[in-house]
């Protein structure tokens, strides 16, 4: 990960609430057929789509971040863990794509496939959107952080992010430490030891895992492992 991006994230973490500029171009892309539509918040449905915030072409660096909001694998906090980040990144010339991924609901490959599909669409639209296809990163929050880490530590899923940014992520599936609700919704109530091992991302780090930055807090009392 470029040094400037690390510095940029620390600045954003402190000052994001004070950023007043807006994204230069915003539209929705539906994963099922790649159709593009205008933004319509009344159309939020279970159909997976990505809201794309592209920077002014004059500022564009070619880098893009796919944001995966959290919500315990039962909901999506897509505003403060997604849309609200667009002004900051766009000011830096970075495109932000907020993915409204589907919940596992008994099939953990469902949200994973939505992330992979999003990466494929970005690759296909890269030239048109002013994106460098080799500079696609992923950013996840809470359960979305687990999804991001899963993609990043399992190259067999085919997304291959250049870097990952994790905010208070659910990393492990070890029931002694994890958020039980996220674990149960992702793996089911009685997962095998092999499944727990495979999706405990801290145990899957390898030389293929992309550069990672994690943001954690000692006073986070929202998620409990009990």
Z-matrix of the N, CA and C atoms (Angstrom, degrees):
N
C 1 1.463
C 2 1.529 1 108.87
N 3 1.338 2 118.50 1 137.46
C 4 1.450 3 121.50 2 179.36
C 5 1.519 4 110.94 3 -64.07
N 6 1.330 5 114.58 4 144.17
C 7 1.464 6 119.54 5 -178.59
C 8 1.522 7 111.26 6 -59.08
N 9 1.344 8 116.87 7 -39.18
C 10 1.460 9 118.79 8 -177.03
C 11 1.519 10 111.87 9 -62.75
N 12 1.345 11 117.38 10 -30.95
C 13 1.456 12 120.24 11 -179.51
C 14 1.517 13 111.14 12 -68.71
N 15 1.341 14 116.80 13 -37.07
C 16 1.470 15 120.28 14 177.22
C 17 1.527 16 110.12 15 -63.03
N 18 1.336 17 116.34 16 -46.86
C 19 1.466 18 120.56 17 178.74
C 20 1.518 19 110.23 18 -61.55
N 21 1.320 20 116.35 19 -42.70
C 22 1.453 21 122.43 20 -179.25
C 23 1.526 22 111.24 21 -58.10
N 24 1.333 23 116.57 22 -40.31
C 25 1.462 24 120.44 23 -178.08
C 26 1.516 25 111.89 24 -68.38
N 27 1.320 26 117.19 25 -37.90
C 28 1.461 27 119.60 26 177.63
C 29 1.531 28 110.70 27 -64.60
N 30 1.319 29 116.19 28 -40.76
C 31 1.463 30 119.97 29 177.06
C 32 1.520 31 110.46 30 -62.59
N 33 1.337 32 116.18 31 -43.12
C 34 1.463 33 120.43 32 -179.87
C 35 1.516 34 111.54 33 -62.93
N 36 1.321 35 116.63 34 -40.17
C 37 1.461 36 121.55 35 -176.87
C 38 1.522 37 111.06 36 -59.27
N 39 1.338 38 115.83 37 -33.96
C 40 1.459 39 121.14 38 -177.81
C 41 1.518 40 112.39 39 -87.82
N 42 1.355 41 116.30 40 -36.87
C 43 1.463 42 119.85 41 -168.16
C 44 1.520 43 115.63 42 -113.40
N 45 1.311 44 119.40 43 5.00
C 46 1.468 45 119.73 44 -172.32
C 47 1.526 46 112.87 45 -58.49
N 48 1.311 47 118.21 46 -33.36
C 49 1.466 48 121.21 47 -177.80
C 50 1.521 49 111.78 48 -67.33
N 51 1.337 50 116.89 49 -18.66
C 52 1.455 51 120.35 50 -176.51
C 53 1.524 52 113.15 51 -98.86
N 54 1.327 53 116.85 52 -1.17
C 55 1.464 54 119.91 53 -179.90
C 56 1.522 55 109.54 54 -75.71
N 57 1.326 56 116.17 55 127.24
C 58 1.460 57 119.79 56 -173.69
C 59 1.529 58 112.80 57 -111.02
N 60 1.332 59 118.46 58 -13.47
C 61 1.462 60 119.79 59 -178.13
C 62 1.518 61 110.73 60 -72.24
N 63 1.310 62 116.68 61 163.53
C 64 1.461 63 120.75 62 -176.57
C 65 1.517 64 110.99 63 -120.42
N 66 1.314 65 115.48 64 162.71
C 67 1.462 66 120.36 65 177.30
C 68 1.519 67 109.86 66 -64.27
N 69 1.321 68 116.33 67 150.81
C 70 1.454 69 120.69 68 -177.49
C 71 1.521 70 112.52 69 -80.63
N 72 1.327 71 117.07 70 -34.41
C 73 1.458 72 120.65 71 -177.78
C 74 1.516 73 108.53 72 -147.33
N 75 1.334 74 116.69 73 126.87
C 76 1.461 75 121.16 74 -176.28
C 77 1.522 76 109.23 75 -131.16
N 78 1.328 77 115.86 76 133.36
C 79 1.458 78 120.93 77 177.58
C 80 1.519 79 108.46 78 -159.72
N 81 1.327 80 116.10 79 164.62
C 82 1.454 81 122.33 80 178.41
C 83 1.525 82 110.59 81 -106.77
N 84 1.316 83 115.84 82 141.65
C 85 1.458 84 122.05 83 174.36
C 86 1.523 85 107.74 84 -120.14
N 87 1.307 86 117.12 85 124.48
C 88 1.460 87 121.92 86 -179.38
C 89 1.528 88 109.09 87 -88.86
N 90 1.324 89 115.91 88 127.23
C 91 1.461 90 120.32 89 -171.55
C 92 1.524 91 113.01 90 -66.96
N 93 1.312 92 117.52 91 -29.76
C 94 1.458 93 120.23 92 -173.48
C 95 1.519 94 112.88 93 -65.03
N 96 1.334 95 117.21 94 -39.54
C 97 1.463 96 119.95 95 -175.27
C 98 1.530 97 113.70 96 -133.26
N 99 1.346 98 116.84 97 6.43
C 100 1.460 99 123.23 98 179.74
C 101 1.526 100 112.68 99 65.55
N 102 1.328 101 117.46 100 14.91
C 103 1.461 102 119.36 101 178.89
C 104 1.524 103 109.91 102 -70.07
N 105 1.323 104 114.88 103 147.44
C 106 1.461 105 121.67 104 -178.50
C 107 1.516 106 108.69 105 -111.37
N 108 1.315 107 115.59 106 136.24
C 109 1.464 108 120.20 107 179.52
C 110 1.518 109 109.89 108 -137.31
N 111 1.312 110 115.24 109 162.93
C 112 1.455 111 120.33 110 174.30
C 113 1.524 112 109.29 111 -69.46
N 114 1.316 113 115.44 112 157.24
C 115 1.459 114 120.86 113 179.34
C 116 1.518 115 109.89 114 -65.36
N 117 1.315 116 117.00 115 131.51
C 118 1.462 117 122.41 116 178.37
C 119 1.520 118 108.09 117 -148.42
N 120 1.332 119 116.15 118 98.27
C 121 1.464 120 120.07 119 -176.29
C 122 1.516 121 112.80 120 -65.33
N 123 1.320 122 117.64 121 -18.02
C 124 1.458 123 120.08 122 178.66
C 125 1.530 124 110.97 123 -76.52
N 126 1.308 125 116.20 124 -10.75
C 127 1.459 126 120.38 125 -176.49
C 128 1.530 127 112.60 126 -97.73
N 129 1.353 128 117.24 127 14.73
C 130 1.458 129 119.73 128 179.32
C 131 1.532 130 108.41 129 -64.91
N 132 1.317 131 116.00 130 116.28
C 133 1.459 132 120.36 131 -178.93
C 134 1.519 133 109.40 132 -135.59
N 135 1.308 134 115.93 133 -173.14
C 136 1.459 135 120.30 134 177.96
C 137 1.518 136 111.63 135 -78.78
N 138 1.331 137 117.01 136 -7.43
C 139 1.461 138 120.89 137 178.02
C 140 1.527 139 108.39 138 -70.53
N 141 1.334 140 118.93 139 123.60
C 142 1.468 141 120.10 140 -175.96
C 143 1.521 142 112.14 141 -68.17
N 144 1.317 143 115.53 142 136.86
C 145 1.455 144 120.21 143 175.71
C 146 1.521 145 109.22 144 -151.78
N 147 1.315 146 114.80 145 164.62
C 148 1.456 147 121.44 146 178.93
C 149 1.517 148 108.69 147 -121.27
N 150 1.335 149 115.69 148 129.26
C 151 1.459 150 119.81 149 174.94
C 152 1.525 151 107.34 150 -93.65
N 153 1.324 152 115.92 151 122.07
C 154 1.459 153 121.99 152 -172.82
C 155 1.527 154 110.88 153 -105.34
N 156 1.313 155 115.75 154 127.95
C 157 1.461 156 123.24 155 177.06
C 158 1.528 157 106.94 156 -116.91
N 159 1.323 158 116.92 157 103.89
C 160 1.453 159 120.90 158 -178.18
C 161 1.522 160 110.11 159 -99.56
N 162 1.332 161 117.16 160 139.14
C 163 1.466 162 120.32 161 -179.68
C 164 1.524 163 111.98 162 -77.26
N 165 1.302 164 114.94 163 168.29
C 166 1.461 165 121.14 164 172.01
C 167 1.534 166 108.01 165 -55.55
N 168 1.323 167 117.59 166 128.78
C 169 1.466 168 119.70 167 -179.32
C 170 1.529 169 113.44 168 -54.39
N 171 1.317 170 116.90 169 -27.93
C 172 1.465 171 120.29 170 179.16
C 173 1.529 172 110.84 171 -65.82
N 174 1.342 173 116.41 172 -32.04
C 175 1.460 174 121.19 173 -178.24
C 176 1.529 175 112.93 174 -94.97
N 177 1.311 176 116.62 175 -15.58
C 178 1.463 177 120.54 176 -170.27
C 179 1.529 178 112.74 177 -57.33
N 180 1.329 179 115.46 178 132.64
C 181 1.468 180 122.35 179 177.84
C 182 1.523 181 112.18 180 -99.23
N 183 1.328 182 116.22 181 -10.99
C 184 1.454 183 120.73 182 -175.67
C 185 1.511 184 113.42 183 91.66
N 186 1.330 185 116.29 184 -9.99
C 187 1.469 186 119.89 185 -179.81
C 188 1.531 187 109.79 186 -84.74
N 189 1.339 188 115.99 187 147.04
C 190 1.461 189 121.33 188 177.95
C 191 1.517 190 108.86 189 -138.69
N 192 1.317 191 115.68 190 145.66
C 193 1.464 192 122.29 191 177.04
C 194 1.521 193 108.57 192 -120.66
N 195 1.329 194 115.93 193 127.45
C 196 1.464 195 121.81 194 173.61
C 197 1.530 196 107.23 195 -92.51
N 198 1.320 197 116.86 196 115.92
C 199 1.463 198 122.03 197 -177.87
C 200 1.522 199 110.67 198 -94.63
N 201 1.334 200 115.85 199 130.79
C 202 1.459 201 122.42 200 178.74
C 203 1.533 202 108.33 201 -116.33
N 204 1.335 203 117.29 202 98.63
C 205 1.468 204 119.80 203 -179.66
C 206 1.523 205 111.68 204 -63.49
N 207 1.324 206 114.75 205 157.80
C 208 1.459 207 120.08 206 176.19
C 209 1.519 208 111.54 207 -90.28
N 210 1.337 209 114.72 208 -172.27
C 211 1.460 210 120.96 209 -178.74
C 212 1.512 211 111.97 210 147.97
N 213 1.343 212 116.22 211 19.17
C 214 1.458 213 120.15 212 175.04
C 215 1.517 214 114.71 213 67.74
N 216 1.320 215 117.71 214 22.22
C 217 1.474 216 122.24 215 -176.14
C 218 1.529 217 111.90 216 58.98
N 219 1.346 218 115.37 217 29.64
C 220 1.458 219 119.21 218 172.99
C 221 1.532 220 111.72 219 -136.36
N 222 1.326 221 116.39 220 -11.60
C 223 1.459 222 121.19 221 -178.43
C 224 1.525 223 106.98 222 -156.78
N 225 1.337 224 117.38 223 175.84
C 226 1.454 225 121.68 224 178.45
C 227 1.519 226 110.51 225 -132.42
N 228 1.318 227 116.37 226 123.61
C 229 1.459 228 122.04 227 175.85
C 230 1.532 229 107.68 228 -89.32
N 231 1.334 230 115.59 229 66.61
C 232 1.450 231 120.04 230 -166.23
C 233 1.526 232 114.48 231 -76.26
N 234 1.323 233 118.43 232 -12.46
C 235 1.470 234 119.09 233 -179.96
C 236 1.524 235 111.51 234 -83.96
N 237 1.354 236 117.27 235 -67.48
C 238 1.467 237 117.62 236 -176.59
C 239 1.521 238 112.85 237 -75.69
N 240 1.335 239 118.10 238 -14.12
C 241 1.464 240 121.25 239 175.21
C 242 1.529 241 111.12 240 -111.84
N 243 1.319 242 114.22 241 25.53
C 244 1.458 243 119.36 242 -179.27
C 245 1.514 244 112.14 243 -159.46
N 246 1.333 245 116.32 244 -89.13
C 247 1.458 246 121.28 245 -173.52
C 248 1.528 247 113.77 246 -54.35
N 249 1.335 248 116.53 247 -39.42
C 250 1.462 249 119.84 248 -174.11
C 251 1.532 250 112.99 249 -64.89
N 252 1.329 251 116.53 250 -15.86
C 253 1.458 252 120.09 251 178.89
C 254 1.527 253 112.72 252 -84.75
N 255 1.311 254 117.53 253 -14.01
C 256 1.458 255 120.56 254 -173.55
C 257 1.530 256 113.90 255 -60.20
N 258 1.334 257 119.61 256 -46.21
C 259 1.465 258 118.05 257 -178.50
C 260 1.524 259 112.74 258 -57.54
N 261 1.328 260 116.57 259 -42.90
C 262 1.462 261 119.13 260 -179.07
C 263 1.523 262 111.63 261 -63.06
N 264 1.316 263 117.31 262 -51.38
C 265 1.455 264 119.29 263 -177.07
C 266 1.521 265 111.93 264 -65.77
N 267 1.324 266 116.80 265 -39.55
C 268 1.454 267 119.24 266 179.15
C 269 1.525 268 111.66 267 -63.00
N 270 1.327 269 117.03 268 -35.43
C 271 1.464 270 120.12 269 176.75
C 272 1.526 271 111.04 270 -62.49
N 273 1.327 272 116.45 271 -29.02
C 274 1.468 273 120.96 272 178.51
C 275 1.527 274 112.17 273 -87.81
N 276 1.328 275 116.15 274 2.52
C 277 1.454 276 119.88 275 179.86
C 278 1.512 277 113.72 276 82.52
N 279 1.337 278 116.40 277 17.00
C 280 1.463 279 121.90 278 -178.55
C 281 1.526 280 109.65 279 -106.51
N 282 1.307 281 117.38 280 128.68
C 283 1.464 282 121.54 281 175.77
C 284 1.534 283 109.17 282 -75.09
N 285 1.329 284 116.24 283 145.78
C 286 1.462 285 121.26 284 175.97
C 287 1.518 286 108.13 285 -123.52
N 288 1.327 287 115.59 286 130.17
C 289 1.461 288 121.48 287 177.85
C 290 1.519 289 107.77 288 -123.16
N 291 1.325 290 116.14 289 112.62
C 292 1.464 291 121.98 290 -176.93
C 293 1.522 292 108.58 291 -95.39
N 294 1.322 293 115.36 292 117.80
C 295 1.459 294 120.35 293 -175.07
C 296 1.522 295 111.80 294 -93.02
N 297 1.320 296 115.86 295 124.40
C 298 1.463 297 122.59 296 170.93
C 299 1.531 298 106.65 297 -92.09
N 300 1.325 299 114.42 298 81.86
C 301 1.469 300 119.55 299 -176.88
C 302 1.523 301 111.08 300 -81.47
N 303 1.315 302 115.76 301 157.64
C 304 1.458 303 121.17 302 178.46
C 305 1.525 304 110.92 303 -79.81
N 306 1.316 305 115.93 304 155.32
C 307 1.454 306 121.27 305 178.62
C 308 1.534 307 110.32 306 -79.45
N 309 1.336 308 117.98 307 155.42
C 310 1.468 309 119.93 308 -178.48
C 311 1.527 310 113.51 309 -60.25
N 312 1.342 311 116.92 310 -50.74
C 313 1.464 312 122.36 311 178.49
C 314 1.533 313 111.50 312 45.58
N 315 1.336 314 115.06 313 49.26
C 316 1.457 315 119.73 314 177.43
C 317 1.515 316 115.23 315 95.30
N 318 1.326 317 116.99 316 -7.16
C 319 1.466 318 120.34 317 179.77
C 320 1.526 319 108.82 318 -138.41
N 321 1.322 320 116.35 319 98.46
C 322 1.462 321 120.16 320 -175.96
C 323 1.519 322 113.18 321 -65.39
N 324 1.317 323 117.46 322 -18.29
C 325 1.466 324 119.97 323 179.02
C 326 1.535 325 111.97 324 -73.61
N 327 1.343 326 117.48 325 -13.31
C 328 1.467 327 119.57 326 -178.29
C 329 1.525 328 112.07 327 -63.10
N 330 1.340 329 120.60 328 -56.78
C 331 1.468 330 118.50 329 178.48
C 332 1.525 331 112.69 330 -65.84
N 333 1.332 332 116.62 331 -33.31
C 334 1.461 333 119.70 332 177.86
C 335 1.527 334 110.48 333 -61.16
N 336 1.328 335 116.69 334 -42.95
C 337 1.465 336 120.15 335 -179.77
C 338 1.523 337 111.30 336 -65.74
N 339 1.335 338 117.94 337 -31.85
C 340 1.456 339 120.71 338 177.96
C 341 1.528 340 110.99 339 -66.81
N 342 1.333 341 116.86 340 -39.09
C 343 1.458 342 119.93 341 177.05
C 344 1.528 343 110.12 342 -65.10
N 345 1.319 344 116.07 343 -46.88
C 346 1.467 345 119.63 344 179.25
C 347 1.523 346 110.99 345 -59.48
N 348 1.310 347 117.26 346 -42.72
C 349 1.455 348 121.76 347 179.34
C 350 1.530 349 110.73 348 -61.10
N 351 1.332 350 116.07 349 -39.94
C 352 1.465 351 120.73 350 178.97
C 353 1.523 352 110.53 351 -63.69
N 354 1.324 353 117.17 352 -43.85
C 355 1.462 354 120.43 353 177.16
C 356 1.529 355 110.56 354 -61.14
N 357 1.308 356 117.11 355 -40.36
C 358 1.465 357 120.52 356 179.78
C 359 1.528 358 110.97 357 -63.21
N 360 1.331 359 116.21 358 -42.07
C 361 1.467 360 120.17 359 -179.75
C 362 1.526 361 110.30 360 -65.52
N 363 1.325 362 116.85 361 -42.25
C 364 1.463 363 120.14 362 178.45
C 365 1.522 364 110.33 363 -60.12
N 366 1.320 365 116.02 364 -44.25
C 367 1.463 366 119.71 365 178.55
C 368 1.533 367 110.56 366 -58.64
N 369 1.320 368 115.50 367 -42.82
C 370 1.466 369 120.67 368 -177.27
C 371 1.528 370 111.92 369 -68.92
N 372 1.346 371 116.36 370 -36.10
C 373 1.468 372 121.26 371 -175.80
C 374 1.527 373 112.60 372 -97.64
N 375 1.317 374 117.38 373 6.10
C 376 1.462 375 121.51 374 -170.64
C 377 1.531 376 112.93 375 -53.72
N 378 1.302 377 117.70 376 -50.24
C 379 1.466 378 119.68 377 -177.64
C 380 1.523 379 111.68 378 -63.21
N 381 1.315 380 116.53 379 -43.53
C 382 1.459 381 120.90 380 -179.34
C 383 1.513 382 111.68 381 -64.45
N 384 1.324 383 117.45 382 -36.78
C 385 1.460 384 121.83 383 -177.11
C 386 1.527 385 113.11 384 -91.26
N 387 1.318 386 118.02 385 1.02
C 388 1.451 387 120.77 386 179.43
C 389 1.517 388 113.45 387 71.54
N 390 1.324 389 116.47 388 36.96
C 391 1.460 390 122.49 389 -176.09
C 392 1.523 391 110.00 390 -114.01
N 393 1.322 392 115.16 391 140.56
C 394 1.458 393 121.18 392 172.87
C 395 1.524 394 107.40 393 -86.25
N 396 1.321 395 119.99 394 114.32
C 397 1.464 396 121.44 395 -174.49
C 398 1.525 397 114.67 396 -64.00
N 399 1.325 398 117.24 397 -11.75
C 400 1.466 399 119.82 398 177.46
C 401 1.523 400 112.26 399 -94.00
N 402 1.334 401 116.72 400 2.23
C 403 1.466 402 120.81 401 -177.42
C 404 1.529 403 111.27 402 -123.76
N 405 1.326 404 115.26 403 51.75
C 406 1.460 405 121.51 404 177.22
C 407 1.530 406 108.67 405 -103.41
N 408 1.318 407 116.39 406 118.82
C 409 1.457 408 121.11 407 177.24
C 410 1.513 409 111.31 408 -111.84
N 411 1.328 410 116.43 409 172.08
C 412 1.453 411 121.06 410 179.92
C 413 1.524 412 108.73 411 -130.67
N 414 1.331 413 115.60 412 142.15
C 415 1.463 414 122.18 413 179.95
C 416 1.525 415 108.32 414 -131.88
N 417 1.334 416 116.62 415 125.69
C 418 1.455 417 119.57 416 -177.58
C 419 1.514 418 112.86 417 -131.17
N 420 1.321 419 115.07 418 150.84
C 421 1.455 420 122.49 419 -179.45
C 422 1.523 421 109.43 420 -121.70
N 423 1.323 422 117.64 421 130.62
C 424 1.463 423 122.68 422 175.03
C 425 1.539 424 110.51 423 53.93
N 426 1.334 425 118.48 424 -119.50
C 427 1.460 426 119.50 425 177.61
C 428 1.523 427 111.17 426 -63.38
N 429 1.331 428 116.51 427 -32.37
C 430 1.460 429 119.89 428 173.82
C 431 1.519 430 111.32 429 -64.51
N 432 1.347 431 115.56 430 -28.83
C 433 1.457 432 120.27 431 174.39
C 434 1.512 433 111.35 432 -67.27
N 435 1.338 434 115.95 433 -36.10
C 436 1.463 435 118.85 434 175.80
C 437 1.519 436 110.78 435 -66.65
N 438 1.326 437 116.31 436 -40.70
C 439 1.460 438 120.13 437 178.33
C 440 1.529 439 110.46 438 -63.21
N 441 1.335 440 116.54 439 -42.99
C 442 1.463 441 120.34 440 177.96
C 443 1.518 442 111.04 441 -62.21
N 444 1.343 443 116.08 442 -44.85
C 445 1.460 444 120.26 443 -179.67
C 446 1.525 445 111.61 444 -66.60
N 447 1.321 446 116.59 445 -34.25
C 448 1.466 447 120.52 446 177.24
C 449 1.521 448 110.66 447 -63.33
N 450 1.327 449 116.10 448 -46.28
C 451 1.459 450 120.73 449 177.32
C 452 1.531 451 110.48 450 -60.49
N 453 1.336 452 116.19 451 -40.97
C 454 1.457 453 121.23 452 -173.82
C 455 1.520 454 113.24 453 -75.77
N 456 1.340 455 117.46 454 -25.29
C 457 1.467 456 120.12 455 -178.34
C 458 1.527 457 112.44 456 -102.82
N 459 1.326 458 116.69 457 1.96
C 460 1.462 459 121.24 458 177.62
C 461 1.529 460 109.18 459 -126.34
N 462 1.323 461 117.60 460 79.34
C 463 1.467 462 119.83 461 -178.03
C 464 1.522 463 113.45 462 -59.87
N 465 1.338 464 116.38 463 -18.55
C 466 1.467 465 118.57 464 179.77
C 467 1.526 466 112.13 465 -66.06
N 468 1.348 467 117.85 466 -15.96
C 469 1.464 468 119.67 467 178.00
C 470 1.528 469 111.44 468 -78.42
N 471 1.326 470 117.07 469 -12.62
C 472 1.455 471 120.75 470 167.69
C 473 1.510 472 118.05 471 86.75
N 474 1.352 473 119.48 472 8.02
C 475 1.462 474 119.60 473 -178.99
C 476 1.531 475 111.87 474 -85.45
N 477 1.315 476 118.31 475 -44.97
C 478 1.461 477 124.58 476 175.64
C 479 1.533 478 113.93 477 55.50
N 480 1.332 479 119.07 478 61.23
C 481 1.467 480 120.02 479 175.95
C 482 1.525 481 111.38 480 -64.13
N 483 1.330 482 115.91 481 149.47
C 484 1.464 483 120.77 482 179.19
C 485 1.522 484 110.58 483 -73.75
N 486 1.335 485 116.89 484 -31.14
C 487 1.451 486 122.21 485 -179.84
C 488 1.522 487 108.03 486 -155.82
N 489 1.339 488 116.62 487 164.79
C 490 1.463 489 119.82 488 175.19
C 491 1.522 490 109.86 489 -136.10
N 492 1.339 491 114.72 490 143.32
C 493 1.453 492 122.96 491 178.24
C 494 1.526 493 106.70 492 -121.86
N 495 1.317 494 117.31 493 120.32
C 496 1.457 495 121.46 494 -173.46
C 497 1.528 496 110.51 495 -119.75
N 498 1.321 497 115.60 496 121.05
C 499 1.460 498 121.60 497 176.08
C 500 1.527 499 108.97 498 -104.46
N 501 1.327 500 115.81 499 122.49
C 502 1.472 501 123.68 500 -179.00
C 503 1.533 502 111.54 501 33.43
N 504 1.342 503 116.77 502 56.95
C 505 1.467 504 119.99 503 -173.52
C 506 1.520 505 113.77 504 -75.91
N 507 1.314 506 115.66 505 150.18
C 508 1.462 507 121.94 506 163.84
C 509 1.529 508 104.55 507 -80.12
N 510 1.328 509 117.63 508 108.99
C 511 1.457 510 120.90 509 -175.06
C 512 1.519 511 111.61 510 -100.39
N 513 1.319 512 116.11 511 -51.31
C 514 1.455 513 120.04 512 -174.89
C 515 1.521 514 111.59 513 -93.13
N 516 1.323 515 116.21 514 156.04
C 517 1.455 516 122.26 515 171.37
C 518 1.531 517 110.86 516 -107.12
N 519 1.324 518 116.75 517 4.68
C 520 1.459 519 122.18 518 175.26
C 521 1.524 520 108.16 519 -63.95
N 522 1.328 521 117.72 520 117.73
C 523 1.459 522 120.66 521 -172.76
C 524 1.526 523 112.80 522 -63.94
N 525 1.324 524 118.70 523 -14.91
C 526 1.456 525 121.09 524 177.73
C 527 1.526 526 111.74 525 -72.49
N 528 1.325 527 117.04 526 -19.35
C 529 1.465 528 120.45 527 -174.13
C 530 1.520 529 114.21 528 -128.50
N 531 1.304 530 118.15 529 -23.11
C 532 1.459 531 120.21 530 -170.34
C 533 1.521 532 113.12 531 -81.20
N 534 1.309 533 115.10 532 171.70
C 535 1.465 534 121.40 533 168.29
C 536 1.525 535 107.00 534 -78.52
N 537 1.311 536 116.23 535 112.10
C 538 1.461 537 121.21 536 -172.27
C 539 1.526 538 112.25 537 -61.18
N 540 1.327 539 116.16 538 -38.82
C 541 1.467 540 118.70 539 179.60
C 542 1.516 541 112.00 540 -60.78
N 543 1.333 542 116.81 541 -46.96
C 544 1.467 543 120.48 542 178.46
C 545 1.519 544 110.57 543 -62.46
N 546 1.323 545 116.40 544 -41.64
C 547 1.465 546 121.00 545 -179.88
C 548 1.522 547 111.24 546 -60.92
N 549 1.332 548 116.12 547 -48.41
C 550 1.466 549 119.64 548 -177.34
C 551 1.525 550 111.90 549 -65.09
N 552 1.322 551 116.46 550 -38.14
C 553 1.471 552 118.73 551 -178.58
C 554 1.527 553 111.85 552 -73.74
N 555 1.323 554 116.71 553 -28.02
C 556 1.459 555 119.52 554 -179.43
C 557 1.523 556 111.82 555 -86.46
N 558 1.330 557 117.17 556 -46.34
C 559 1.464 558 121.39 557 -175.44
C 560 1.523 559 114.40 558 -99.78
N 561 1.350 560 117.18 559 -16.87
C 562 1.456 561 120.35 560 -170.74
C 563 1.515 562 109.84 561 94.24
N 564 1.313 563 116.41 562 169.01
C 565 1.471 564 120.62 563 -173.63
C 566 1.521 565 113.79 564 -76.33
N 567 1.335 566 117.65 565 -21.45
C 568 1.469 567 120.43 566 -178.31
C 569 1.530 568 111.33 567 -133.58
N 570 1.324 569 117.20 568 64.68
C 571 1.463 570 119.37 569 -178.93
C 572 1.527 571 111.34 570 -73.53
N 573 1.298 572 116.07 571 154.09
C 574 1.457 573 120.50 572 176.32
C 575 1.525 574 109.82 573 -72.69
N 576 1.317 575 115.74 574 161.63
C 577 1.461 576 120.56 575 176.95
C 578 1.525 577 110.69 576 -60.40
N 579 1.316 578 116.23 577 -34.00
C 580 1.461 579 120.53 578 179.50
C 581 1.532 580 111.19 579 -66.45
N 582 1.332 581 116.71 580 -38.63
C 583 1.459 582 120.14 581 178.56
C 584 1.528 583 110.60 582 -67.96
N 585 1.307 584 116.45 583 -42.77
C 586 1.470 585 120.50 584 178.55
C 587 1.521 586 109.67 585 -59.43
N 588 1.317 587 116.38 586 -44.69
C 589 1.461 588 121.41 587 179.21
C 590 1.521 589 111.23 588 -63.01
N 591 1.317 590 116.63 589 -45.55
C 592 1.463 591 121.27 590 -174.83
C 593 1.517 592 112.61 591 -64.83
N 594 1.338 593 117.07 592 -34.02
C 595 1.460 594 119.84 593 -176.01
C 596 1.524 595 112.94 594 -107.75
N 597 1.322 596 116.88 595 15.11
C 598 1.459 597 122.34 596 164.95
C 599 1.526 598 105.38 597 -89.31
N 600 1.308 599 115.76 598 98.26
C 601 1.469 600 119.78 599 -166.02
C 602 1.520 601 113.03 600 -65.52
N 603 1.326 602 117.08 601 -26.21
C 604 1.465 603 119.08 602 179.01
C 605 1.524 604 111.59 603 -65.43
N 606 1.332 605 116.85 604 -18.95
C 607 1.458 606 121.18 605 179.89
C 608 1.530 607 112.61 606 -95.21
N 609 1.324 608 116.19 607 -0.70
C 610 1.464 609 120.22 608 -176.32
C 611 1.528 610 112.94 609 -113.09
N 612 1.315 611 116.66 610 8.70
C 613 1.460 612 120.47 611 179.88
C 614 1.523 613 109.65 612 -68.34
N 615 1.318 614 116.12 613 134.70
C 616 1.466 615 121.78 614 -179.68
C 617 1.522 616 108.76 615 -144.79
N 618 1.310 617 116.19 616 -176.62
C 619 1.460 618 120.14 617 178.66
C 620 1.523 619 111.72 618 -66.24
N 621 1.325 620 117.26 619 -15.08
C 622 1.462 621 121.01 620 178.11
C 623 1.524 622 113.08 621 -87.87
N 624 1.331 623 117.64 622 -10.18
C 625 1.464 624 121.05 623 -179.37
C 626 1.524 625 109.20 624 -69.18
N 627 1.334 626 118.20 625 130.35
C 628 1.469 627 119.98 626 -176.65
C 629 1.525 628 111.83 627 -71.21
N 630 1.330 629 117.98 628 162.54
C 631 1.467 630 121.90 629 174.94
C 632 1.519 631 110.21 630 -53.15
N 633 1.330 632 115.80 631 140.89
C 634 1.468 633 121.31 632 -171.63
C 635 1.518 634 110.96 633 -134.25
N 636 1.325 635 116.15 634 140.53
C 637 1.446 636 121.53 635 169.88
C 638 1.520 637 107.52 636 -124.84
N 639 1.334 638 116.49 637 133.01
C 640 1.463 639 121.98 638 -178.69
C 641 1.518 640 109.93 639 -117.51
N 642 1.328 641 115.86 640 139.27
C 643 1.456 642 122.48 641 173.82
C 644 1.523 643 108.02 642 -116.49
N 645 1.329 644 115.91 643 120.58
C 646 1.459 645 121.90 644 -178.72
C 647 1.520 646 109.38 645 -129.70
N 648 1.322 647 115.94 646 166.11
C 649 1.452 648 120.93 647 -179.83
C 650 1.512 649 110.60 648 -139.30
N 651 1.313 650 117.02 649 138.28
C 652 1.456 651 121.31 650 179.90
C 653 1.531 652 112.73 651 -78.50
N 654 1.335 653 116.69 652 -14.31
C 655 1.471 654 119.09 653 -178.24
C 656 1.515 655 112.31 654 -111.25
N 657 1.329 656 116.99 655 24.24
C 658 1.462 657 121.40 656 177.93
C 659 1.529 658 108.86 657 -76.95
N 660 1.334 659 115.99 658 110.70
C 661 1.475 660 119.67 659 -178.75
C 662 1.533 661 111.76 660 -115.52
N 663 1.337 662 116.12 661 19.17
C 664 1.446 663 119.61 662 -178.82
C 665 1.521 664 110.96 663 -80.26
N 666 1.321 665 116.54 664 -44.63
C 667 1.465 666 121.33 665 -176.08
C 668 1.515 667 110.65 666 -102.86
N 669 1.317 668 115.93 667 133.72
C 670 1.452 669 120.93 668 177.81
C 671 1.527 670 108.89 669 -122.42
N 672 1.354 671 116.14 670 144.09
C 673 1.452 672 120.23 671 178.84
C 674 1.529 673 112.01 672 -86.21
N 675 1.328 674 116.92 673 -5.14
C 676 1.465 675 120.12 674 -177.80
C 677 1.518 676 111.51 675 -88.01
